[in-house]
Amino acid sequence: MRWLFLTHRWVGIVTCLFFAMWFASGLVMLFVPYPALSPAARWQGATAIDWTRVDVAPPLAPGAAGLVLEMRGAEPVWRIEQADGTIRTRAARRAATLAPVDERLARQAAVAFAGTPVRSAERLMRDQWTVAGGFDRHRPLWKVSLADPAGTVLYVSSATGLPVQRTTASQRMWNWLGSVPHWLYPTILRQDQPLWRQVVLWVAGPGIAVALTGLWIGILRARFGQRRYRAGRISPYHGWMLWHHVSGLVGGLFLLSWIVSGWLSVDPGRLFAGTTTAPAVLARYRALTAVPSLTLARLAAAAPQARTVEIIGSAGQMRVVIDRASDRARILDAATLAAPHGGDRMWDHATAALVPDGRLQQVDRLGERDAYWPATATLPVLRQRFDDPARTWLYVDPATGEVLARQDRARRLYRWVFDLLHCWDWPWLIERRVLHDGMILILSAFGLILSVSGIRLGYRRVMKRA
């Protein structure tokens, strides 16, 4: 019992500082998410393809996993996505010579995208808002500050010459109070992924011990029913200690679930890594094949006002996706440039090579989200269940055959121990957003009381010992 109290008291002096920071920053994140430039916003800022300048046929390079035709300034270009995720850009006009993405081109791209004058531009590898690994294939980046009232900053890719991130002054300010402290996300730390992961593990780990011992002590000290303290009190404490005890009894279990799920978010021991499709197998599934009837004239006729035209392959079936990110997106068969035929069943066995140690057991067509597929993702979607040892599920786009996600037993478990416990991402609750946010606000208030009172008590203890 002595070690129980000592652990909670002295480790808690430090961890309550982190608890208070996490609760306060989590409340900010509830209303101001981390900045991101959505595909729909990128599409809105794009310009229509000038088909009169397009005279280079789709370049079906070996290893290509996708082709996109779009404009880079005044020039049409083909974006070639390789199987490893890298991007190459080729001119879609024979007489054109594509210069590297320099400051002049970055400024032009920003003005064309936002319609606002540029204040300044600088070249960088990463900063606070582009530190994530998803920007690696676009580095170095051009940071372009716009002369608008919102203080907008656009980040232009040196690989594509297009904006890939956007922030405003308000977003940056609130995220310094929200996402950055909550995720322990300063650039100097987050740019080193292994170091950042270890820091999160070793900062959150002691917090679990403090939450667990505090909950235990709180229950031991509380008296209910006929055993209550004098004047019917359930707690023997007064002042700050009473606030700490009562808030811990009410919010302690939620604090424990939040800190445990936060610790699990970085996957200690790679418990939730799951299985993956071999890169070579996935590359064969997505490989592009020549379609003689897919001519530039027919593409132009099918998509005269398009801003993006994408050519993709799935199990030998070629598709043309027009303005994917818009509300008028169209998907065509590459051979006929008409709506695809074959229905959902054509993909039942096409994906078998992606799960070689299992057989397809069940296919469900989802028209709305389920417990593992978010509402913001592509719908409808096919959910294919396999009987391999990992119990793999594939989520497949029924129109294109694209494999949108792969989940196995480990990843589905992670969905519950993190998304549910940490973010309360439960479909029934997410659909009732006011209830969801209200419950988090109330319980976070108890968490803040618990943390602030712990800081106060710890300060008094340290000063008394000093």
C-alpha positions as CSV (number, residue, x, y, z in Angstrom):
1,M,0.0,0.0,0.0
2,R,2.9,2.4,0.7
3,W,4.3,1.9,-2.7
4,L,0.9,2.3,-4.3
5,F,0.5,5.8,-2.7
6,L,4.2,6.8,-3.3
7,T,3.9,5.8,-7.0
8,H,0.7,7.8,-7.5
9,R,2.0,10.8,-5.6
10,W,5.4,11.3,-7.1
11,V,4.9,10.1,-10.6
12,G,1.6,11.9,-10.7
13,I,3.3,15.3,-10.0
14,V,4.8,15.2,-13.5
15,T,2.1,13.3,-15.4
16,C,-0.6,15.6,-14.2
17,L,1.1,18.3,-16.2
18,F,0.8,16.2,-19.3
19,F,-2.8,15.2,-18.4
20,A,-3.9,18.8,-18.2
21,M,-2.2,19.6,-21.5
22,W,-3.8,16.6,-23.2
23,F,-7.3,17.4,-21.9
24,A,-7.1,21.0,-22.8
25,S,-5.6,20.4,-26.3
26,G,-8.1,17.6,-26.9
27,L,-10.9,20.1,-26.4
28,V,-9.3,22.4,-29.0
29,M,-9.0,19.5,-31.5
30,L,-12.7,18.7,-31.1
31,F,-13.4,22.0,-32.9
32,V,-10.3,22.8,-34.9
33,P,-8.7,19.7,-36.6
34,Y,-5.2,19.5,-38.0
35,P,-4.9,21.5,-41.3
36,A,-5.3,19.4,-44.5
37,L,-6.0,20.2,-48.2
38,S,-8.8,17.8,-49.1
39,P,-9.0,16.3,-52.6
40,A,-12.2,18.2,-53.2
41,A,-10.4,21.5,-52.4
42,R,-7.6,20.6,-54.7
43,W,-10.1,19.9,-57.5
44,Q,-11.8,23.2,-56.9
45,G,-8.5,25.0,-57.3
46,A,-7.6,23.2,-60.5
47,T,-8.1,24.5,-64.1
48,A,-9.8,22.8,-66.9
49,I,-7.6,20.7,-69.3
50,D,-6.7,22.5,-72.5
51,W,-7.3,19.6,-74.9
52,T,-6.0,21.7,-77.8
53,R,-2.5,21.4,-76.3
54,V,-2.6,17.7,-75.6
55,D,-0.9,15.5,-78.2
56,V,1.0,12.9,-76.2
57,A,-0.8,9.6,-75.7
58,P,-1.1,8.1,-72.2
59,P,2.5,7.0,-71.3
60,L,2.1,3.4,-70.2
61,A,5.5,3.2,-68.5
62,P,6.6,-0.1,-66.9
63,G,5.7,-0.2,-63.3
64,A,3.1,2.6,-63.6
65,A,0.2,2.2,-61.2
66,G,-1.8,5.1,-62.4
67,L,-1.9,8.0,-64.8
68,V,-3.4,11.5,-64.3
69,L,-3.8,14.1,-67.0
70,E,-4.1,17.7,-65.6
71,M,-2.8,21.2,-66.1
72,R,0.5,22.5,-64.7
73,G,0.1,26.2,-65.3
74,A,-0.5,26.6,-69.0
75,E,0.8,23.2,-69.9
76,P,-1.0,19.9,-69.7
77,V,1.0,17.1,-68.1
78,W,0.8,13.4,-67.4
79,R,1.4,12.4,-63.7
80,I,2.8,8.9,-63.6
81,E,2.4,7.2,-60.2
82,Q,4.8,4.4,-59.7
83,A,4.0,1.2,-57.7
84,D,6.2,2.5,-54.8
85,G,4.2,5.8,-54.6
86,T,6.7,8.0,-56.3
87,I,5.5,10.5,-58.9
88,R,7.0,11.4,-62.3
89,T,5.7,14.2,-64.5
90,R,5.8,14.2,-68.3
91,A,4.6,16.9,-70.7
92,A,1.4,16.1,-72.5
93,R,2.5,18.3,-75.4
94,R,5.3,17.3,-77.7
95,A,6.8,20.8,-78.2
96,A,6.7,21.5,-74.4
97,T,9.8,21.3,-72.2
98,L,8.9,21.0,-68.5
99,A,11.3,23.1,-66.3
100,P,11.8,22.1,-62.6
101,V,9.3,23.6,-60.2
102,D,11.1,26.8,-59.2
103,E,9.9,29.8,-57.2
104,R,8.3,31.4,-60.3
105,L,6.2,28.3,-61.1
106,A,5.3,27.9,-57.4
107,R,4.0,31.5,-57.2
108,Q,2.0,31.0,-60.4
109,A,0.5,27.8,-59.1
110,A,-0.5,29.5,-55.9
111,V,-2.1,32.4,-57.7
112,A,-4.0,30.1,-60.1
113,F,-5.2,28.0,-57.2
114,A,-6.3,30.7,-54.8
115,G,-6.8,33.7,-57.0
116,T,-4.9,35.9,-54.5
117,P,-1.6,37.8,-54.8
118,V,1.5,36.2,-53.3
119,R,3.3,37.9,-50.4
120,S,6.4,35.7,-50.3
121,A,7.8,32.3,-51.2
122,E,10.5,30.1,-49.8
123,R,11.8,26.6,-50.5
124,L,12.0,24.1,-47.5
125,M,12.1,20.4,-46.8
126,R,9.5,20.5,-44.0
127,D,7.9,22.6,-41.3
128,Q,5.3,22.2,-38.6
129,W,2.4,21.7,-41.1
130,T,4.2,19.4,-43.6
131,V,6.2,17.2,-41.2
132,A,4.1,14.0,-41.8
133,G,5.5,11.2,-44.0
134,G,2.7,11.6,-46.5
135,F,4.5,14.7,-47.9
136,D,7.8,12.9,-48.5
137,R,7.2,12.3,-52.2
138,H,6.6,16.0,-52.7
139,R,9.7,17.3,-51.0
140,P,11.3,19.8,-51.2
141,L,8.2,22.0,-50.9
142,W,7.6,25.6,-51.8
143,K,6.0,27.5,-49.0
144,V,3.9,30.3,-50.6
145,S,2.4,33.0,-48.3
146,L,-0.7,34.7,-49.8
147,A,-1.6,38.4,-49.3
148,D,-5.1,37.7,-48.0
149,P,-6.9,38.6,-44.7
150,A,-6.8,34.9,-43.6
151,G,-3.0,34.7,-43.7
152,T,-3.2,31.7,-46.0
153,V,-0.1,29.7,-46.7
154,L,0.1,27.1,-49.6
155,Y,2.7,24.4,-49.9
156,V,3.5,23.5,-53.5
157,S,5.0,20.2,-54.5
158,S,8.3,20.1,-56.3
159,A,7.2,16.9,-57.9
160,T,3.9,18.0,-59.4
161,G,3.9,21.8,-59.1
162,L,0.5,21.7,-57.4
163,P,-0.6,22.7,-53.9
164,V,-0.6,19.8,-51.4
165,Q,-1.2,21.6,-48.1
166,R,-3.0,24.8,-47.0
167,T,-3.1,26.5,-43.6
168,T,-4.6,29.8,-42.3
169,A,-3.4,32.0,-39.5
170,S,-6.3,30.9,-37.4
171,Q,-5.7,27.2,-38.0
172,R,-2.0,27.6,-37.1
173,M,-2.7,29.4,-33.9
174,W,-5.4,27.0,-32.7
175,N,-3.3,23.9,-33.6
176,W,-0.4,25.2,-31.5
177,L,-2.9,24.9,-28.7
178,G,-4.5,21.7,-30.0
179,S,-2.9,19.1,-32.2
180,V,0.8,20.0,-31.7
181,P,0.9,19.6,-27.9
182,H,-1.7,16.8,-27.9
183,W,0.3,14.6,-30.3
184,L,3.7,15.8,-29.0
185,Y,4.1,17.0,-32.6
186,P,6.8,19.7,-32.7
187,T,8.8,19.5,-36.0
188,I,12.1,18.8,-34.3
189,L,10.7,15.7,-32.7
190,R,8.1,14.5,-35.3
191,Q,10.6,14.6,-38.2
192,D,12.4,11.6,-36.6
193,Q,9.6,9.0,-36.6
194,P,11.4,6.3,-34.4
195,L,12.4,8.9,-31.8
196,W,8.9,10.5,-31.7
197,R,7.3,7.1,-31.3
198,Q,9.6,6.2,-28.3
199,V,8.9,9.6,-26.7
200,V,5.1,9.0,-26.9
201,L,5.6,5.5,-25.4
202,W,7.7,6.7,-22.5
203,V,5.6,9.8,-21.8
204,A,2.2,8.0,-21.9
205,G,3.5,4.8,-20.2
206,P,3.9,6.3,-16.7
207,G,0.6,8.0,-17.1
208,I,-1.1,4.6,-17.2
209,A,0.5,3.7,-13.8
210,V,-0.7,7.0,-12.3
211,A,-4.3,6.6,-13.7
212,L,-4.5,3.0,-12.5
213,T,-3.1,3.6,-9.0
214,G,-5.2,6.8,-8.7
215,L,-8.4,4.9,-9.6
216,W,-7.5,2.1,-7.1
217,I,-6.7,4.6,-4.3
218,G,-9.9,6.6,-5.0
219,I,-12.1,3.5,-4.7
220,L,-10.3,2.4,-1.5
221,R,-10.8,5.8,0.1
222,A,-14.5,6.2,-0.9
223,R,-17.3,5.0,1.3
224,F,-20.8,4.4,0.1
225,G,-24.1,3.4,1.7
226,Q,-24.0,2.9,5.5
227,R,-20.2,3.2,5.6
228,R,-20.1,6.9,4.7
229,Y,-17.9,9.3,6.5
230,R,-19.3,12.0,8.9
231,A,-22.1,14.1,7.6
232,G,-22.8,11.5,4.9
233,R,-19.7,12.3,2.9
234,I,-18.2,9.6,0.6
235,S,-14.7,11.2,0.7
236,P,-12.6,11.9,3.8
237,Y,-10.8,14.8,2.0
238,H,-11.3,18.6,1.9
239,G,-10.3,21.4,-0.4
240,W,-8.2,20.6,-3.4
241,M,-7.9,17.0,-2.3
242,L,-11.7,16.6,-2.3
243,W,-11.8,18.0,-5.9
244,H,-9.1,15.5,-6.9
245,H,-10.8,12.6,-5.2
246,V,-14.3,13.2,-6.5
247,S,-13.3,14.1,-10.1
248,G,-11.1,11.0,-10.1
249,L,-14.0,8.8,-9.1
250,V,-16.2,10.2,-11.8
251,G,-13.6,10.5,-14.6
252,G,-10.9,8.1,-13.6
253,L,-12.1,5.2,-15.7
254,F,-12.3,7.4,-18.8
255,L,-8.9,8.9,-18.0
256,L,-7.5,5.4,-17.9
257,S,-9.1,4.4,-21.2
258,W,-7.9,7.6,-22.9
259,I,-4.3,7.2,-21.7
260,V,-4.1,3.5,-22.5
261,S,-5.6,4.0,-26.0
262,G,-3.3,7.0,-26.6
263,W,-0.3,4.8,-25.6
264,L,-1.5,2.0,-28.0
265,S,-1.9,4.6,-30.8
266,V,1.8,4.2,-31.7
267,D,1.4,0.4,-31.7
268,P,3.9,-0.8,-29.0
269,G,5.5,-4.0,-30.0
270,R,3.8,-3.8,-33.4
271,L,0.8,-5.6,-31.9
272,F,-1.5,-4.2,-34.5
273,A,0.7,-4.1,-37.6
274,G,-1.4,-6.7,-39.3
275,T,-0.7,-8.4,-42.7
276,T,0.0,-6.6,-46.0
277,T,-0.2,-7.5,-49.6
278,A,3.2,-8.2,-51.2
279,P,4.3,-5.1,-53.2
280,A,4.9,-7.2,-56.3
281,V,1.5,-8.8,-56.1
282,L,-0.2,-5.5,-55.6
283,A,1.8,-4.0,-58.5
284,R,0.6,-6.8,-60.8
285,Y,-3.0,-6.2,-59.7
286,R,-2.8,-2.5,-60.5
287,A,-0.7,-2.8,-63.6
288,L,-1.8,-0.7,-66.6
289,T,-2.3,-2.4,-70.0
290,A,-2.5,-0.9,-73.5
291,V,-6.0,-0.1,-74.7
292,P,-5.8,0.7,-78.5
293,S,-9.2,2.4,-78.6
294,L,-8.3,4.8,-75.8
295,T,-7.3,7.7,-78.0
296,L,-6.8,11.4,-77.1
297,A,-9.7,12.4,-79.4
298,R,-12.1,10.0,-77.7
299,L,-10.9,11.1,-74.2
300,A,-11.4,14.8,-75.1
301,A,-14.9,14.0,-76.4
302,A,-15.8,12.1,-73.2
303,A,-14.4,14.8,-70.8
304,P,-14.4,18.2,-72.6
305,Q,-14.5,20.3,-69.4
306,A,-12.6,17.9,-67.1
307,R,-10.0,19.2,-64.7
308,T,-8.5,15.8,-64.0
309,V,-8.6,12.6,-66.1
310,E,-7.2,9.5,-64.3
311,I,-6.4,6.1,-65.9
312,I,-6.2,3.2,-63.5
313,G,-6.0,-0.6,-63.8
314,S,-7.5,-3.4,-61.5
315,A,-6.9,-7.0,-62.3
316,G,-6.5,-6.3,-66.0
317,Q,-9.7,-4.1,-66.2
318,M,-8.9,-0.5,-67.2
319,R,-11.0,2.4,-66.0
320,V,-11.0,6.2,-66.8
321,V,-12.0,8.4,-63.8
322,I,-13.1,11.9,-64.6
323,D,-12.9,14.6,-61.9
324,R,-12.7,12.0,-59.2
325,A,-12.8,14.5,-56.3
326,S,-15.9,16.4,-57.5
327,D,-19.6,15.9,-57.1
328,R,-19.8,15.2,-60.8
329,A,-17.2,12.4,-61.0
330,R,-17.7,9.8,-63.7
331,I,-16.2,6.4,-64.1
332,L,-15.9,4.9,-67.6
333,D,-14.6,1.6,-69.1
334,A,-11.3,2.5,-70.8
335,A,-12.1,0.4,-73.9
336,T,-15.6,1.8,-74.6
337,L,-15.6,5.1,-72.7
338,A,-19.1,4.1,-71.5
339,A,-20.4,3.1,-68.1
340,P,-18.7,-0.1,-66.9
341,H,-20.6,-3.4,-67.2
342,G,-20.2,-6.5,-65.2
343,G,-21.6,-5.4,-61.8
344,D,-20.1,-6.2,-58.4
345,R,-19.6,-9.9,-59.0
346,M,-16.8,-9.3,-61.5
347,W,-14.4,-8.5,-58.6
348,D,-15.3,-11.6,-56.5
349,H,-12.3,-13.6,-57.7
350,A,-10.2,-10.9,-59.2
351,T,-8.7,-10.1,-55.8
352,A,-7.9,-13.7,-54.9
353,A,-4.2,-13.2,-55.6
354,L,-4.0,-10.4,-53.0
355,V,-4.9,-13.0,-50.2
356,P,-3.1,-16.1,-51.5
357,D,-3.5,-18.1,-48.2
358,G,-7.3,-17.7,-48.0
359,R,-10.5,-18.2,-50.0
360,L,-13.3,-15.7,-50.4
361,Q,-16.1,-16.5,-48.0
362,Q,-18.5,-13.6,-48.2
363,V,-19.1,-10.3,-50.1
364,D,-21.2,-7.5,-48.7
365,R,-22.1,-4.3,-50.6
366,L,-22.1,-1.5,-48.1
367,G,-24.2,1.6,-48.9
368,E,-23.4,3.2,-45.5
369,R,-20.6,3.0,-43.0
370,D,-20.1,0.0,-40.8
371,A,-18.1,-0.2,-37.6
372,Y,-14.8,-0.4,-39.6
373,W,-15.5,1.8,-42.7
374,P,-15.8,5.5,-42.1
375,A,-18.7,7.5,-43.5
376,T,-16.3,9.9,-45.1
377,A,-14.8,7.2,-47.3
378,T,-16.0,5.9,-50.7
379,L,-19.5,4.5,-50.7
380,P,-20.8,2.2,-51.9
381,V,-18.0,-0.3,-51.3
382,L,-17.6,-4.1,-51.5
383,R,-16.4,-5.8,-48.3
384,Q,-14.8,-9.1,-49.2
385,R,-14.1,-11.5,-46.3
386,F,-11.5,-14.3,-46.6
387,D,-10.8,-17.3,-44.5
388,D,-7.0,-16.9,-44.2
389,P,-5.4,-17.2,-40.8
390,A,-5.5,-13.4,-40.3
391,R,-9.2,-13.3,-41.3
392,T,-8.5,-10.6,-43.9
393,W,-11.2,-8.2,-45.2
394,L,-10.7,-6.2,-48.4
395,Y,-12.7,-3.1,-49.2
396,V,-13.1,-2.8,-53.0
397,D,-14.5,0.0,-55.1
398,P,-17.3,-1.7,-57.1
399,A,-16.9,0.7,-60.1
400,T,-13.1,0.6,-60.5
401,G,-11.9,-2.5,-58.6
402,E,-9.5,-0.5,-56.6
403,V,-8.6,-2.0,-53.2
404,L,-9.3,0.9,-50.9
405,A,-8.3,-0.8,-47.6
406,R,-7.1,-4.1,-46.2
407,Q,-8.0,-5.1,-42.7
408,D,-7.3,-8.2,-40.7
409,R,-8.0,-9.3,-37.2
410,A,-5.2,-7.1,-35.7
411,R,-6.3,-4.0,-37.5
412,R,-9.9,-4.5,-36.5
413,L,-8.9,-4.8,-32.9
414,Y,-6.9,-1.6,-33.2
415,R,-10.1,0.0,-34.5
416,W,-11.7,-0.7,-31.1
417,V,-8.8,0.0,-28.7
418,F,-7.9,3.3,-30.3
419,D,-10.7,4.8,-32.5
420,L,-13.5,3.7,-30.1
421,L,-11.7,4.2,-26.7
422,H,-9.8,7.4,-27.7
423,C,-12.0,9.2,-30.2
424,W,-15.3,7.6,-29.4
425,D,-15.7,6.8,-33.0
426,W,-18.8,4.6,-32.7
427,P,-21.2,4.9,-35.6
428,W,-24.3,5.3,-33.4
429,L,-22.6,8.0,-31.4
430,I,-21.0,9.8,-34.4
431,E,-24.4,10.1,-36.0
432,R,-25.5,12.1,-32.9
433,R,-22.7,14.6,-33.0
434,V,-24.2,16.9,-30.3
435,L,-24.4,14.0,-27.8
436,H,-20.9,12.8,-28.8
437,D,-19.3,16.2,-28.3
438,G,-21.3,17.0,-25.2
439,M,-20.1,13.8,-23.5
440,I,-16.5,14.5,-24.4
441,L,-16.8,18.1,-23.1
442,I,-18.3,17.0,-19.8
443,L,-15.8,14.2,-19.1
444,S,-12.9,16.4,-20.3
445,A,-14.0,19.0,-17.7
446,F,-13.7,16.3,-15.0
447,G,-10.3,15.4,-16.4
448,L,-9.1,19.0,-16.3
449,I,-10.3,19.3,-12.7
450,L,-8.5,16.1,-11.8
451,S,-5.3,17.2,-13.5
452,V,-5.3,20.8,-12.2
453,S,-6.0,19.7,-8.7
454,G,-3.2,17.1,-9.0
455,I,-0.8,19.9,-10.2
456,R,-1.8,22.0,-7.2
457,L,-1.4,19.2,-4.7
458,G,1.9,18.2,-6.3
459,Y,3.2,21.8,-6.1
460,R,2.2,22.0,-2.4
461,R,3.9,18.7,-1.7
462,V,7.2,19.7,-3.5
463,M,7.3,23.1,-1.8
464,K,6.6,21.6,1.6
465,R,9.5,19.1,1.1
466,A,11.7,21.9,-0.2
